[in-house]
Amino acid sequence: MDNDLRSAGYQVADTSYDASVRFQVNVPVEEFRTWLAATTAGAAEPSEGPLIHAELSL
C-alpha cells in the first residue's frame, strides 16, 4: 500500500503498525476515497482525522 500511495503521488506523512497498518497522508478527501476504493477493491476504509489529514486502516 505504501508503494501504491507514493506511486499515485500521495505523500505519506506517517506509518504505524499494530494489529493493522495505518498510513497518514495529506489528501483531497473525495478524490482519495475514490482512489482508495479502486486501488483496494473496497478492502480499505478511510477515516478522517484532523482537518488536513485522512487516516486509513487496512
C-alpha positions as CSV (number, residue, x, y, z in Angstrom):
1,M,0.0,0.0,0.0
2,D,2.9,2.4,0.8
3,N,4.2,2.0,-2.7
4,D,0.7,2.4,-4.2
5,L,0.2,5.7,-2.3
6,R,3.6,7.1,-3.3
7,S,3.2,6.0,-7.0
8,A,-0.1,7.8,-7.1
9,G,1.6,11.0,-5.9
10,Y,0.4,10.9,-2.3
11,Q,2.9,11.9,0.3
12,V,2.9,9.5,3.3
13,A,3.4,11.6,6.5
14,D,3.5,8.7,8.9
15,T,3.1,4.9,9.0
16,S,2.3,2.9,12.2
17,Y,2.0,-0.8,12.7
18,D,0.0,-2.7,15.3
19,A,-2.9,-5.2,14.6
20,S,-3.3,-3.2,11.4
21,V,-1.2,-0.8,9.3
22,R,-2.1,2.9,9.4
23,F,-0.9,5.4,6.9
24,Q,-1.3,9.2,7.5
25,V,-1.5,11.1,4.2
26,N,-2.5,14.7,3.3
27,V,-5.1,14.4,0.5
28,P,-8.1,16.0,-1.2
29,V,-10.7,13.8,0.7
30,E,-13.2,12.8,-2.0
31,E,-10.5,12.2,-4.7
32,F,-8.7,10.0,-2.2
33,R,-11.8,8.0,-1.3
34,T,-12.3,7.2,-5.0
35,W,-8.7,6.2,-5.5
36,L,-8.6,4.1,-2.3
37,A,-11.8,2.2,-3.3
38,A,-10.4,1.5,-6.7
39,T,-6.9,0.5,-5.5
40,T,-8.0,-1.8,-2.7
41,A,-11.2,-3.2,-4.4
42,G,-13.1,-1.7,-1.4
43,A,-11.0,-3.6,1.2
44,A,-9.7,-0.4,3.0
45,E,-11.9,2.0,4.8
46,P,-10.6,5.6,5.3
47,S,-11.4,7.5,8.4
48,E,-11.0,11.3,8.6
49,G,-8.6,12.8,11.1
50,P,-7.8,16.4,11.8
51,L,-8.8,18.8,9.1
52,I,-5.9,18.2,6.6
53,H,-5.3,14.5,7.4
54,A,-7.0,11.3,6.5
55,E,-6.1,8.1,8.2
56,L,-6.9,4.7,6.7
57,S,-6.7,1.3,8.1
58,L,-6.2,-1.9,6.1
